[in-house]
Amino acid sequence: MKITLEVVERFHEKWKINADNGCWEWTGAVAGRGYGEMKIPMTRRQEYAHRISYMIHYGEIPNGVLVCHTCDNPKCVKPSHLFLGTSKDNLQDMKEKDRHLRGERNKMAKLTDEKVRAMHFLHGQGLSTGKIAKGFKVSQSTVHKIIAGKAWEHIYREING
Protein backbone atom coordinates (compact mmCIF):
# COMPACT_ATOMS: atom_id res chain seq x y z
CA MET A 1 0.00 0.00 0.00
CA LYS A 2 1.29 3.43 -0.88
CA ILE A 3 1.25 5.97 1.94
CA THR A 4 0.19 9.32 0.52
CA LEU A 5 -0.09 12.71 2.20
CA GLU A 6 -3.88 12.28 2.11
CA VAL A 7 -3.62 8.96 3.99
CA VAL A 8 -1.34 10.53 6.62
CA GLU A 9 -3.65 13.53 7.11
CA ARG A 10 -6.80 11.39 7.35
CA PHE A 11 -5.07 9.01 9.75
CA HIS A 12 -3.98 11.78 12.13
CA GLU A 13 -7.53 13.22 12.24
CA LYS A 14 -8.90 9.97 13.67
CA TRP A 15 -7.11 9.31 16.97
CA LYS A 16 -6.93 10.85 20.44
CA ILE A 17 -4.51 10.23 23.31
CA ASN A 18 -5.89 8.18 26.19
CA ALA A 19 -4.49 9.88 29.31
CA ASP A 20 -4.80 6.66 31.37
CA ASN A 21 -2.59 4.43 29.24
CA GLY A 22 -0.87 6.71 26.72
CA CYS A 23 -2.43 4.90 23.77
CA TRP A 24 -3.41 6.77 20.64
CA GLU A 25 -7.00 5.48 20.47
CA TRP A 26 -8.70 5.28 17.12
CA THR A 27 -11.87 7.40 16.96
CA GLY A 28 -12.87 6.43 13.42
CA ALA A 29 -14.66 3.31 12.23
CA VAL A 30 -14.10 0.11 14.18
CA ALA A 31 -14.09 -3.38 12.69
CA GLY A 32 -14.79 -6.69 14.41
CA ARG A 33 -12.82 -7.37 17.60
CA GLY A 34 -12.46 -3.62 18.17
CA TYR A 35 -9.69 -2.82 15.69
CA GLY A 36 -9.75 0.63 14.09
CA GLU A 37 -10.35 0.66 10.37
CA MET A 38 -9.85 3.29 7.68
CA LYS A 39 -10.89 3.45 4.04
CA ILE A 40 -7.95 3.98 1.72
CA PRO A 41 -8.67 7.04 -0.47
CA MET A 42 -9.30 6.37 -4.17
CA THR A 43 -9.80 2.65 -3.54
CA ARG A 44 -12.55 0.38 -2.32
CA ARG A 45 -10.23 -1.08 0.33
CA GLN A 46 -10.34 -0.81 4.09
CA GLU A 47 -7.21 -1.29 6.17
CA TYR A 48 -6.71 -1.73 9.89
CA ALA A 49 -5.68 1.58 11.45
CA HIS A 50 -2.81 0.08 13.44
CA ARG A 51 -1.33 -1.31 10.22
CA ILE A 52 -1.60 2.11 8.55
CA SER A 53 0.10 3.66 11.58
CA TYR A 54 2.92 1.16 11.34
CA MET A 55 3.40 1.89 7.62
CA ILE A 56 3.34 5.66 8.14
CA HIS A 57 5.94 5.55 10.90
CA TYR A 58 8.13 2.55 10.04
CA GLY A 59 7.53 1.55 6.41
CA GLU A 60 6.15 -1.44 4.59
CA ILE A 61 4.93 -4.57 6.34
CA PRO A 62 6.30 -7.81 4.86
CA ASN A 63 3.77 -10.28 3.47
CA GLY A 64 2.38 -12.68 6.05
CA VAL A 65 3.52 -10.56 9.00
CA LEU A 66 1.16 -9.15 11.63
CA VAL A 67 1.28 -5.80 13.39
CA CYS A 68 0.87 -6.64 17.08
CA HIS A 69 0.18 -4.44 20.12
CA THR A 70 2.40 -4.31 23.22
CA CYS A 71 -0.49 -2.55 25.01
CA ASP A 72 -3.14 -5.16 24.04
CA ASN A 73 -5.51 -2.35 23.05
CA PRO A 74 -6.99 -3.09 19.61
CA LYS A 75 -7.94 0.60 19.12
CA CYS A 76 -4.36 1.76 19.75
CA VAL A 77 -2.44 3.19 16.79
CA LYS A 78 0.56 4.60 18.71
CA PRO A 79 3.70 3.56 16.78
CA SER A 80 5.75 2.75 19.89
CA HIS A 81 3.01 0.32 21.00
CA LEU A 82 3.22 -1.65 17.73
CA PHE A 83 5.60 -4.41 16.66
CA LEU A 84 5.85 -6.88 13.81
CA GLY A 85 5.39 -10.57 14.47
CA THR A 86 4.18 -13.86 13.10
CA SER A 87 0.96 -15.54 14.17
CA LYS A 88 3.09 -17.71 16.45
CA ASP A 89 4.70 -14.61 18.02
CA ASN A 90 1.26 -13.07 18.58
CA LEU A 91 -0.08 -16.25 20.20
CA GLN A 92 3.00 -16.50 22.42
CA ASP A 93 2.56 -12.85 23.46
CA MET A 94 -1.09 -13.55 24.33
CA LYS A 95 -0.11 -16.60 26.35
CA GLU A 96 2.65 -14.76 28.24
CA LYS A 97 0.15 -12.03 29.14
CA ASP A 98 -2.50 -14.61 30.06
CA ARG A 99 -4.99 -13.28 27.50
CA HIS A 100 -5.58 -16.53 25.62
CA LEU A 101 -8.80 -18.51 25.90
CA ARG A 102 -7.62 -21.13 28.31
CA GLY A 103 -9.74 -23.36 30.50
CA GLU A 104 -13.14 -22.00 31.40
CA ARG A 105 -12.56 -18.82 29.37
CA ASN A 106 -13.03 -20.94 26.27
CA LYS A 107 -16.79 -21.15 25.73
CA MET A 108 -16.33 -24.47 23.93
CA ALA A 109 -14.62 -26.12 26.92
CA LYS A 110 -16.35 -29.29 28.13
CA LEU A 111 -14.57 -29.18 31.48
CA THR A 112 -14.32 -26.67 34.30
CA ASP A 113 -11.38 -25.77 36.52
CA GLU A 114 -13.10 -27.69 39.33
CA LYS A 115 -13.46 -30.84 37.23
CA VAL A 116 -9.82 -30.67 36.14
CA ARG A 117 -8.73 -30.34 39.79
CA ALA A 118 -10.86 -33.41 40.53
CA MET A 119 -9.12 -35.32 37.72
CA HIS A 120 -5.72 -34.52 39.25
CA PHE A 121 -6.99 -35.59 42.67
CA LEU A 122 -8.41 -38.88 41.35
CA HIS A 123 -5.22 -39.63 39.44
CA GLY A 124 -3.22 -38.95 42.59
CA GLN A 125 -5.44 -41.48 44.39
CA GLY A 126 -4.45 -44.12 41.83
CA LEU A 127 -7.45 -44.04 39.48
CA SER A 128 -6.45 -44.83 35.89
CA THR A 129 -6.69 -42.23 33.15
CA GLY A 130 -9.12 -44.51 31.32
CA LYS A 131 -11.55 -44.56 34.26
CA ILE A 132 -11.17 -40.83 34.80
CA ALA A 133 -11.90 -40.22 31.11
CA LYS A 134 -14.99 -42.39 31.25
CA GLY A 135 -16.25 -40.62 34.37
CA PHE A 136 -15.87 -37.17 32.87
CA LYS A 137 -16.97 -38.20 29.35
CA VAL A 138 -13.74 -37.09 27.65
CA SER A 139 -11.06 -39.01 25.80
CA GLN A 140 -8.25 -40.77 27.58
CA SER A 141 -5.76 -38.63 25.62
CA THR A 142 -7.42 -35.50 27.05
CA VAL A 143 -6.89 -36.83 30.56
CA HIS A 144 -3.25 -37.70 29.71
CA LYS A 145 -2.66 -34.13 28.51
CA ILE A 146 -4.27 -32.68 31.65
CA ILE A 147 -2.29 -34.89 34.04
CA ALA A 148 0.97 -34.13 32.15
CA GLY A 149 0.30 -30.36 32.25
CA LYS A 150 -0.02 -30.05 28.48
CA ALA A 151 -3.69 -29.02 28.72
CA TRP A 152 -5.24 -26.86 31.41
CA GLU A 153 -1.67 -25.83 32.32
CA HIS A 154 -2.85 -23.21 34.79
CA ILE A 155 -4.44 -25.91 36.98
CA TYR A 156 -1.36 -28.13 36.65
CA ARG A 157 0.86 -25.25 37.83
CA GLU A 158 -1.56 -24.46 40.67
CA ILE A 159 -1.40 -28.07 41.89
CA ASN A 160 2.26 -28.84 41.20
CA GLY A 161 3.79 -25.44 41.87
C-alpha positions in Angstrom: 0.0 0.0 0.0 1.3 3.4 -0.9 1.2 6.0 1.9 0.2 9.3 0.5 -0.1 12.7 2.2 -3.9 12.3 2.1 -3.6 9.0 4.0 -1.3 10.5 6.6 -3.6 13.5 7.1 -6.8 11.4 7.4 -5.1 9.0 9.7 -4.0 11.8 12.1 -7.5 13.2 12.2 -8.9 10.0 13.7 -7.1 9.3 17.0 -6.9 10.8 20.4 -4.5 10.2 23.3 -5.9 8.2 26.2 -4.5 9.9 29.3 -4.8 6.7 31.4 -2.6 4.4 29.2 -0.9 6.7 26.7 -2.4 4.9 23.8 -3.4 6.8 20.6 -7.0 5.5 20.5 -8.7 5.3 17.1 -11.9 7.4 17.0 -12.9 6.4 13.4 -14.7 3.3 12.2 -14.1 0.1 14.2 -14.1 -3.4 12.7 -14.8 -6.7 14.4 -12.8 -7.4 17.6 -12.5 -3.6 18.2 -9.7 -2.8 15.7 -9.8 0.6 14.1 -10.3 0.7 10.4 -9.9 3.3 7.7 -10.9 3.4 4.0 -8.0 4.0 1.7 -8.7 7.0 -0.5 -9.3 6.4 -4.2 -9.8 2.6 -3.5 -12.6 0.4 -2.3 -10.2 -1.1 0.3 -10.3 -0.8 4.1 -7.2 -1.3 6.2 -6.7 -1.7 9.9 -5.7 1.6 11.4 -2.8 0.1 13.4 -1.3 -1.3 10.2 -1.6 2.1 8.6 0.1 3.7 11.6 2.9 1.2 11.3 3.4 1.9 7.6 3.3 5.7 8.1 5.9 5.5 10.9 8.1 2.6 10.0 7.5 1.5 6.4 6.1 -1.4 4.6 4.9 -4.6 6.3 6.3 -7.8 4.9 3.8 -10.3 3.5 2.4 -12.7 6.0 3.5 -10.6 9.0 1.2 -9.2 11.6 1.3 -5.8 13.4 0.9 -6.6 17.1 0.2 -4.4 20.1 2.4 -4.3 23.2 -0.5 -2.6 25.0 -3.1 -5.2 24.0 -5.5 -2.4 23.1 -7.0 -3.1 19.6 -7.9 0.6 19.1 -4.4 1.8 19.8 -2.4 3.2 16.8 0.6 4.6 18.7 3.7 3.6 16.8 5.8 2.8 19.9 3.0 0.3 21.0 3.2 -1.7 17.7 5.6 -4.4 16.7 5.9 -6.9 13.8 5.4 -10.6 14.5 4.2 -13.9 13.1 1.0 -15.5 14.2 3.1 -17.7 16.4 4.7 -14.6 18.0 1.3 -13.1 18.6 -0.1 -16.3 20.2 3.0 -16.5 22.4 2.6 -12.9 23.5 -1.1 -13.6 24.3 -0.1 -16.6 26.4 2.7 -14.8 28.2 0.2 -12.0 29.1 -2.5 -14.6 30.1 -5.0 -13.3 27.5 -5.6 -16.5 25.6 -8.8 -18.5 25.9 -7.6 -21.1 28.3 -9.7 -23.4 30.5 -13.1 -22.0 31.4 -12.6 -18.8 29.4 -13.0 -20.9 26.3 -16.8 -21.1 25.7 -16.3 -24.5 23.9 -14.6 -26.1 26.9 -16.4 -29.3 28.1 -14.6 -29.2 31.5 -14.3 -26.7 34.3 -11.4 -25.8 36.5 -13.1 -27.7 39.3 -13.5 -30.8 37.2 -9.8 -30.7 36.1 -8.7 -30.3 39.8 -10.9 -33.4 40.5 -9.1 -35.3 37.7 -5.7 -34.5 39.3 -7.0 -35.6 42.7 -8.4 -38.9 41.4 -5.2 -39.6 39.4 -3.2 -39.0 42.6 -5.4 -41.5 44.4 -4.4 -44.1 41.8 -7.5 -44.0 39.5 -6.5 -44.8 35.9 -6.7 -42.2 33.2 -9.1 -44.5 31.3 -11.6 -44.6 34.3 -11.2 -40.8 34.8 -11.9 -40.2 31.1 -15.0 -42.4 31.2 -16.3 -40.6 34.4 -15.9 -37.2 32.9 -17.0 -38.2 29.4 -13.7 -37.1 27.7 -11.1 -39.0 25.8 -8.2 -40.8 27.6 -5.8 -38.6 25.6 -7.4 -35.5 27.0 -6.9 -36.8 30.6 -3.3 -37.7 29.7 -2.7 -34.1 28.5 -4.3 -32.7 31.6 -2.3 -34.9 34.0 1.0 -34.1 32.2 0.3 -30.4 32.2 0.0 -30.0 28.5 -3.7 -29.0 28.7 -5.2 -26.9 31.4 -1.7 -25.8 32.3 -2.8 -23.2 34.8 -4.4 -25.9 37.0 -1.4 -28.1 36.6 0.9 -25.2 37.8 -1.6 -24.5 40.7 -1.4 -28.1 41.9 2.3 -28.8 41.2 3.8 -25.4 41.9 
